[in-house]
């Protein structure tokens, strides 16, 4: 039931107020002593006189507010006290100020509005709590969905790289190294976590378009003919077409499309120049060259990182973005050694997993 506390040091006025409010259907608690009234709790609205002995209306409301912060406060005041009482309203202590003698309709309307205000605030707080709870639930759901998307995306990337690896056995671990090299350069220039993910994905998948190149060209042991080079140079476009329709790989697909472009505009397939090339592809160009120089090839052993550094310096401003070249050169050799060791550990673990594999029997980790 709606409960109102009424305080007035005049017993006759208090009795009149009590009768009026009870007839309106409220539970009324009355006090002529403001000090006793200050101990009350559990009401939605308080109606108090302003001028009372020992404790005036403003002081009483301030005391009541400590234990009943949501209670709506109304005050009665004689015209002579109006200026003083209005200060209480201006300080936000009082919801409504009523004059003495009061108008019956004004009194009942003010009390009704006070209870409505209390219920609206209560409803607002309840809805706010419910929204906060729902938002917390949505945050958890979205976090789980994001985790699932990341897991499935990573699974898809692994599958795509493995598919290419069946055709070009040098591709997989080169792609792993280049993706991590590219991420490290991206960190050096302050890319955001989201941008770093895109750079890493694009570098990892840079050669995925080679799936569309015929085996006679892709696996040819000797030099390619001019006609074969025309076909080989289509692999960035093939890769872009494979990835671009996947929303979560669209940005990475641009890196795949641009990964053979050069800073000076002499690359392919579009002959883009400078910052028309997406930053992920400009980063990749450096990482790819570093890995090509420092990795073993059938026809030569990998060369020291110092050779790669000299090459990046030499080609800065022609093949490579000068600012990114400087960023690469700031990174100590120990970082590249750490990344290479990480990929070697991955390769060793993978080799151990498949060691002794026989058709019809799936390795335990894959089965699980």
KAHUWO-V838319 format. One record per pair of residues at least 4 apart in sequence whose C-alpha atoms are under 7 Angstrom apart, sorted by the first residue. I is the first residue (numbers start at 1). J is the second residue. Records with the same first field share a line. If there is no record, write none. Layout:
BEGIN
I: J  J
END
This chain:
BEGIN
1: 27
2: 26  27  44
3: 26  27  28  43  44  45
4: 26  27  28  29  43  44  45  46
5: 28  29  30  43  45  46  47
6: 29  30  31  46  47  48
7: 14  30  31  32  34  37  47  48  49
8: 14  31  32  48  49
9: 32  33  52
10: 14  32
11: 15  32
12: 16
13: 17
14: 18
15: 19
16: 20
17: 21
18: 22  28
19: 23
20: 24
21: 25  26  28
22: 26  27  28
31: 37
33: 37
34: 38  55  60
35: 55
38: 60  63  64
41: 67  68
43: 71
44: 71  72  115  118
45: 71  72  73  114  115
46: 71  72  73  74
47: 73  74  75
48: 57  74  75  76
49: 57  75  76  77
50: 56  57  58  75  76  77  85
51: 56  57
52: 56  57
55: 59  60
56: 60
57: 61
58: 62  88
59: 63
60: 64
61: 65
62: 66
64: 68
65: 69
71: 118
72: 95  114  118
73: 94  95
74: 94  95  96  97
75: 94  96  97  98
76: 97  98  99  100
77: 81  82  98  99  100
78: 82  99  100
79: 99  100
81: 85
82: 86
83: 87
85: 89
86: 90
87: 91
88: 92  93  94
89: 93  94
98: 102
102: 107
103: 107
104: 108
105: 109
106: 110
107: 111
108: 112
109: 113
110: 114
111: 115
112: 116
113: 117
114: 118
115: 119
116: 120
117: 121
118: 122
119: 123
120: 124
121: 125
122: 126
123: 127
124: 128
125: 129
126: 130
127: 131
128: 132
129: 133
130: 134
131: 135
132: 136
133: 137
134: 138
135: 139
136: 140
137: 141
138: 142
139: 143
140: 144
141: 145
142: 146
143: 147
144: 148
145: 149
146: 150
147: 151
148: 152
149: 153
150: 154
151: 155
152: 156
153: 157
154: 158
155: 159
156: 160
157: 161
158: 162
159: 163
160: 164
161: 165  172  205
162: 166  172
164: 168  208  211
165: 169  171  172
170: 174
171: 175
172: 176
173: 177
174: 178
175: 179  203  204
176: 180  204  343
177: 181  340  343
178: 182  203  204  287  288  291
179: 183  200  201  203  204
180: 184  200  339
181: 185  287
182: 186  199  200  203  283  284  287
183: 187  196  199  200
184: 188
185: 189  283  327  328
186: 190  191  196
187: 191
188: 327
189: 327
191: 195  196
192: 196
193: 197
194: 198
195: 199
196: 200
197: 201
198: 202  251  252
199: 203  252  280
200: 204
201: 205  252
202: 206  252  253  255  256
203: 284
205: 256
206: 256  259
207: 239
208: 239
209: 235  236  237  238  239
210: 235
212: 235  238
213: 217  218  232  235
214: 218
215: 219
216: 220
217: 228
224: 228  229
225: 229
226: 230
227: 231
228: 232
229: 233
230: 234
233: 269
234: 238
235: 239
236: 240  256  257
237: 241  257
238: 242
239: 243  256  257
240: 244  253  254  256  257
243: 249  250  253
244: 249  250  253
245: 250
246: 250
249: 253
250: 254
252: 256
253: 257
254: 258
255: 259  278  280  281
258: 277  281
259: 281  284  285
260: 267  268
261: 265  266  267  268  271  272
262: 266  267  273  319  320
263: 273  274  317  318  319  320  321
264: 273  274  318  319
265: 271  272  273
266: 271
267: 271
272: 276  277
273: 277
277: 281  282
278: 282
279: 283
280: 284
281: 285
282: 320  321
283: 287  324
284: 288
285: 289  320
286: 290  320
287: 291
288: 292
289: 293
290: 294  308
291: 295
293: 302  303  308
294: 302  303  304  305
295: 301  302
296: 300  301  302
297: 301  302
303: 307
305: 309
306: 310
307: 311
308: 312
309: 313  329
310: 314
311: 315
312: 316  325
313: 325
315: 319  320
316: 320  321  322  325
317: 321  322
320: 325
321: 325
322: 326
323: 327
324: 328
325: 329
326: 330
327: 331
331: 335
333: 337
334: 338
335: 339
336: 340
337: 341
338: 342
339: 343
340: 344
341: 345
342: 346
343: 347
344: 348
345: 349
346: 350
347: 351
348: 352
349: 353
350: 354
351: 355
353: 363
354: 363
357: 361
362: 366  367
363: 367
364: 368
END
